[in-house]
Amino acid sequence: VEDGAASEARVAFYRSVFDEGLVASDALTAARRELRRARGLRGIAVVDGGGETTGAAGAEAGHPFFWAPFVYVGLPR
């Protein structure tokens, strides 16, 4: 999982659980949707091995590679 996507998804997930009171499965759905929307609009920044920043934009940044790896495993609340 790409580091930036993991961080963004985690923040969005816990915000949905604690601030909005969603159950975990619904919070994950909301977090994936938010991650997909946010990355599709602004792209991502990637630091390559030489420390240079490159970016992906548009549809590539909203690609399932960034949001699809997140799944909920556990008991419902």
C-alpha positions in Angstrom: 0.0 0.0 0.0 1.3 3.4 -0.9 2.3 5.3 2.3 0.4 8.5 1.6 -2.8 6.7 0.7 -2.5 4.6 3.9 -2.1 7.7 6.1 -5.0 9.5 4.4 -7.3 6.4 4.6 -6.5 5.9 8.3 -7.3 9.5 9.2 -10.5 9.5 7.2 -11.5 6.1 8.7 -11.1 7.2 12.3 -12.7 10.6 11.7 -15.7 8.7 10.4 -15.8 6.4 13.4 -15.2 8.9 16.2 -16.5 12.1 14.8 -19.5 10.9 12.7 -20.3 7.7 14.7 -20.3 5.4 11.7 -19.8 1.7 12.2 -16.4 0.4 11.0 -17.6 -1.1 7.7 -19.5 2.2 6.8 -16.5 4.2 7.9 -14.2 2.3 5.6 -16.5 2.8 2.7 -16.6 6.6 3.5 -12.8 6.7 3.8 -12.2 4.9 0.5 -14.7 7.2 -1.2 -13.0 10.3 0.3 -9.5 9.0 -0.6 -10.6 8.3 -4.2 -12.3 11.7 -4.5 -9.4 13.7 -3.0 -6.7 11.9 -5.0 -8.7 12.2 -8.2 -8.9 15.9 -7.8 -5.4 16.9 -6.6 -3.1 14.1 -7.6 -0.4 12.7 -5.4 3.2 13.6 -4.7 5.8 10.9 -4.9 9.3 11.2 -3.8 11.7 9.1 -5.9 14.9 7.5 -4.8 16.9 10.7 -5.5 14.6 12.8 -3.3 12.9 14.5 -6.3 9.1 15.0 -6.1 7.1 13.8 -9.0 3.3 13.6 -9.3 0.4 11.8 -10.7 -2.8 13.6 -11.5 -6.3 13.1 -12.6 -7.7 9.6 -13.2 -4.3 7.9 -12.4 -4.3 9.4 -8.9 -7.8 8.1 -8.2 -6.9 4.6 -9.5 -7.9 1.7 -7.3 -4.2 1.0 -6.6 -4.5 3.8 -4.0 -7.8 3.0 -2.3 -8.8 -0.6 -3.0 -6.3 -2.4 -0.7 -8.2 -1.3 2.4 -10.6 -3.9 3.7 -12.4 -4.2 7.0 -11.8 -7.4 9.0 -13.5 -7.8 12.3 -16.8 -8.0 14.2 -19.5 -5.5 13.6 -20.0 -3.0 16.4 
